């Protein structure tokens, strides 16, 4: 049975911080304890991965580093993680307490990665799959939908084998590719990806929004159907990612966890730090 750990016990040796460095956003959190085998996340903070404000991040970090600190980072964005680690190094050098950085990879997660090249699988996908495998209620495994810059639909067996899945462009990426790849089509704004796009779209922008909105819904629904055929109809479905609301209505039984990736990074941190 998992052992619960209080914040006082967590901080007794090292403070544990987490970073989920994505292509659009960088999410940060403190592990404040452990409950039923899952990390408890606190003092969360977000940064723009493209317009990284080092000063804001350093101010946040200085407020957290009040004892020796371990920072566990999972990244799919090289430029953002380089800036993050540079800022951490500056705080560690100039502050009273050291900050030790560990870049999380697939071998740090309690997950058997059954793909052709495990080291090439996005660490965000694996972290989300790990957290879902700890939360799953069925004995039939789970399906993880992560709607972000890219959309992924992945399968995990009941004995924590990551089987892989499917990846497609997210809504913002689809909108940008239409605008970049054509001479006349505009890039529609995120505000137009409404829960129920207009169909038929009576303007070019509305038509694009309908194509993206219904296209994402249809693609993800079909992929989840295929995943259920592979892994079993009783598999739990988990939903995460900043664009998850676009497909929410398609999956009435899905369990929504906005911080699934951070939780998976936290599970890796728990294993490595001995929590």
C-alpha positions in Angstrom: 0.0 0.0 0.0 1.4 3.5 -0.9 2.7 5.5 2.1 1.4 9.0 2.5 4.1 11.7 3.1 3.6 15.1 4.6 5.1 18.4 3.3 7.3 18.5 6.5 8.7 15.0 5.7 9.2 16.0 2.0 11.2 19.0 3.0 13.3 17.3 5.7 16.1 16.5 3.2 15.4 18.3 -0.1 12.7 20.5 -1.4 11.4 18.8 -4.6 10.4 21.0 -7.6 9.0 19.9 -11.0 9.0 21.4 -14.5 7.0 20.3 -17.5 8.6 22.1 -20.4 6.2 22.0 -23.3 6.2 23.5 -26.8 3.9 26.3 -25.7 3.9 26.5 -21.9 6.2 25.6 -19.1 4.5 24.4 -15.9 6.2 24.4 -12.5 5.1 23.0 -9.2 6.3 22.0 -5.7 5.8 18.5 -4.4 4.1 19.2 -1.1 3.5 15.6 -0.1 2.4 12.2 -1.3 -1.1 10.7 -1.0 -2.1 7.2 -2.2 1.1 7.0 -4.3 0.5 10.3 -6.1 2.5 13.5 -5.6 0.6 16.4 -4.2 1.3 19.6 -6.3 1.4 23.1 -4.8 2.6 26.6 -5.6 2.1 26.1 -9.3 3.5 28.6 -11.8 3.4 28.9 -15.6 5.8 30.5 -18.1 5.5 31.0 -21.9 8.0 28.6 -23.5 8.6 31.0 -26.4 8.8 34.3 -24.5 10.6 33.1 -21.4 10.8 35.7 -18.7 13.9 34.7 -16.8 13.4 37.4 -14.1 9.9 36.3 -13.2 11.1 32.7 -13.0 14.1 33.5 -10.9 11.8 35.5 -8.5 9.5 32.5 -8.2 12.4 30.1 -7.7 14.1 32.3 -5.1 10.9 32.1 -3.0 11.0 28.3 -3.1 14.7 27.7 -2.5 14.8 28.0 1.3 16.7 24.7 1.7 18.6 22.3 -0.5 16.4 21.8 -3.6 16.1 19.1 -6.2 14.5 20.2 -9.5 13.2 17.4 -11.8 12.6 18.6 -15.4 10.9 16.9 -18.3 11.2 18.7 -21.6 10.1 18.5 -25.2 11.3 22.1 -26.0 15.1 22.4 -26.2 15.3 26.2 -26.4 13.0 26.7 -23.4 14.7 24.1 -21.2 18.1 25.6 -21.9 16.9 29.0 -20.6 15.2 27.3 -17.6 18.4 25.5 -16.6 20.5 28.6 -17.1 18.2 30.5 -14.7 18.3 27.7 -12.2 22.1 27.6 -12.3 22.2 31.4 -11.6 19.8 31.1 -8.6 21.8 28.1 -7.3 25.1 30.0 -7.7 23.9 33.2 -6.1 21.6 31.8 -3.5 22.2 30.4 0.0 21.2 26.9 -0.9 22.2 24.6 -3.9 19.7 23.5 -6.5 20.4 20.1 -8.1 18.8 19.6 -11.5 17.8 16.2 -12.9 16.5 15.9 -16.5 13.9 13.1 -16.4 14.0 10.5 -19.2 12.0 7.3 -19.9 14.2 5.1 -17.7 13.2 7.2 -14.6 9.6 6.3 -15.0 8.0 3.0 -13.6 6.7 2.2 -17.1 7.8 -0.4 -19.6 8.0 1.4 -22.9 7.1 -1.1 -25.6 8.0 0.9 -28.7 10.7 0.6 -31.3 12.8 3.4 -29.8 11.8 4.2 -26.2 14.3 7.0 -25.9 12.6 8.8 -28.8 9.1 8.8 -27.3 8.1 12.3 -26.0 8.7 12.4 -22.2 5.4 14.3 -21.8 3.5 11.3 -23.3 5.3 8.9 -21.0 4.9 11.1 -17.9 1.1 11.4 -18.6 0.9 7.7 -19.2 2.7 7.0 -15.9 0.3 9.2 -13.9 -2.7 7.7 -15.6 -1.5 4.2 -14.8 -1.4 5.1 -11.1 -4.9 6.6 -11.3 -6.6 3.8 -13.3 -9.6 2.1 -11.7 -10.0 -0.8 -14.1 -7.9 -3.9 -14.7 -8.0 -3.2 -18.4 -5.4 -0.5 -18.7 -6.1 3.1 -19.9 -6.1 5.5 -22.9 -4.5 8.9 -22.4 -5.6 11.9 -24.6 -3.3 14.9 -24.3 -4.5 17.9 -26.3 -1.7 20.5 -26.5 0.4 21.9 -29.3 0.2 18.3 -30.6 -2.6 15.9 -29.8 -1.6 12.4 -28.7 -3.8 9.3 -27.9 -1.8 6.6 -26.1 -2.4 3.2 -24.6 -1.2 1.7 -21.4 -1.8 -1.8 -20.3 -2.9 -2.8 -16.7 0.6 -3.9 -15.9 2.1 -0.5 -17.0 3.3 -1.2 -20.5 3.2 1.8 -22.7 2.2 0.5 -26.1 2.4 3.8 -28.1 -0.4 5.4 -29.9 -1.1 8.3 -32.4 0.0 11.9 -32.7 -1.6 14.6 -34.8 -1.3 18.4 -34.9 -3.2 20.4 -32.3 -5.8 23.1 -33.2 -3.4 26.0 -33.1 -0.8 24.2 -35.2 -3.5 23.3 -37.7 -4.6 26.9 -38.0 -1.1 28.1 -38.4 -0.2 25.5 -41.0 -3.3 26.5 -43.1 -2.2 30.2 -43.0 1.5 29.5 -43.7 0.8 27.0 -46.5 -1.7 29.1 -48.5 -1.7 32.6 -49.8 -5.2 33.6 -48.9 -6.4 31.7 -45.9 -6.3 33.6 -42.6 -5.0 32.2 -39.3 -8.1 31.9 -37.1 -7.8 32.9 -33.5 -8.2 30.5 -30.6 -11.4 32.2 -29.6 -13.0 30.7 -32.7 -12.4 27.1 -31.6 -15.7 27.2 -29.7 -17.3 24.2 -28.1 -19.7 23.9 -31.0 -18.3 25.5 -34.2 -20.7 26.9 -36.8 -21.5 24.4 -39.5 -21.7 25.4 -42.3 -19.2 28.1 -41.7 -20.5 31.1 -43.7 -17.2 32.9 -43.7 -13.7 31.7 -44.5 -12.7 32.0 -40.8 -15.8 30.2 -39.6 -15.2 27.4 -42.2 -11.7 27.0 -41.0 -12.8 26.9 -37.3 -15.4 24.3 -38.2 -12.9 22.2 -40.0 -10.4 22.4 -37.2 -13.0 22.0 -34.4 -14.9 19.1 -35.9 -11.8 17.6 -37.4 -10.0 17.3 -34.1 -13.1 15.9 -32.4 -13.6 13.3 -35.2 -10.0 12.3 -35.3 -9.6 11.9 -31.6 -12.9 10.0 -31.3 -11.9 7.6 -34.0 -8.4 7.1 -32.4 -10.0 6.3 -29.1 -12.3 3.8 -30.7 -9.3 2.1 -32.3 -7.4 2.2 -29.0 -10.4 0.5 -27.3 -10.4 -2.2 -29.9 -6.7 -2.8 -29.2 -6.7 -2.6 -25.4 -10.3 -3.4 -24.5 -13.6 -1.6 -24.2 -13.3 -1.2 -20.5 -10.1 0.8 -20.5 -10.3 4.0 -18.6 -9.9 7.3 -20.6 -7.9 10.2 -19.2 -8.0 13.7 -20.7 -5.3 16.4 -20.2 -3.7 19.3 -22.0 -4.5 22.9 -22.6 -6.8 22.3 -25.5 -8.7 19.4 -23.8 -11.9 21.3 -23.7 -12.2 21.0 -27.5 -12.9 17.2 -27.2 -14.5 17.1 -23.7 -18.0 16.6 -24.9 -17.0 13.6 -27.0 -16.0 11.5 -23.9 -18.6 11.7 -21.1 -16.8 9.1 -19.1 -13.3 10.5 -19.4 -11.4 11.5 -16.3 -10.0 15.0 -16.6 -6.6 15.7 -15.0 -5.1 19.0 -16.2 -1.7 18.3 -14.5 -1.3 14.7 -15.6 2.2 15.3 -17.1 3.4 17.2 -14.0 2.1 14.3 -11.8 4.0 11.8 -13.9 7.2 13.9 -13.5 6.4 13.9 -9.7 6.2 10.1 -9.7 9.7 10.0 -11.3 10.9 12.5 -8.6 9.5 10.4 -5.8 11.3 7.3 -7.1 14.6 9.1 -7.5 14.5 11.0 -4.2 13.2 8.1 -2.2 9.9 9.8 -1.1 
